[in-house]
Amino acid sequence: MSYVLAARIAVTKCRFLDAIAALNKIEDVHRYDYSDGWPELSAG
């Protein structure tokens, strides 16, 4: 596997983990659909 591909996979993984960590309720985490892109997060 090339280093560029490995880096892109790592960045994508971190973005999903950050998005999930930003969700406020466990229900939101359960509803999060990885195939639908990044979640819409409210400021606050």
C-alpha positions in Angstrom: 0.0 0.0 0.0 1.4 3.4 -0.9 2.0 6.0 1.8 -0.4 8.4 0.2 -3.2 5.9 0.3 -2.4 5.0 3.9 -2.4 8.7 4.9 -5.8 9.3 3.2 -7.3 6.4 5.0 -6.0 7.6 8.3 -7.3 11.2 7.7 -10.7 9.8 6.8 -10.8 7.6 9.9 -9.9 10.6 12.1 -12.6 12.7 10.5 -15.3 10.1 11.2 -14.0 9.7 14.8 -14.1 13.4 15.4 -17.6 13.7 13.9 -18.9 11.0 16.2 -17.1 12.5 19.2 -18.9 15.8 18.5 -22.4 14.2 18.7 -24.1 15.1 22.0 -26.5 12.1 22.6 -26.1 8.4 22.3 -29.1 8.3 20.1 -27.3 10.6 17.6 -24.4 8.2 17.5 -26.7 5.2 16.9 -28.4 7.1 14.0 -25.1 8.2 12.4 -24.8 6.7 9.0 -21.2 6.4 7.8 -22.3 6.0 4.2 -24.1 9.4 4.2 -21.1 11.6 4.7 -20.4 13.9 7.7 -23.1 14.6 10.2 -24.7 18.0 10.5 -23.6 19.4 13.8 -25.2 22.3 15.6 -23.0 25.0 17.1 -23.2 25.0 20.9 
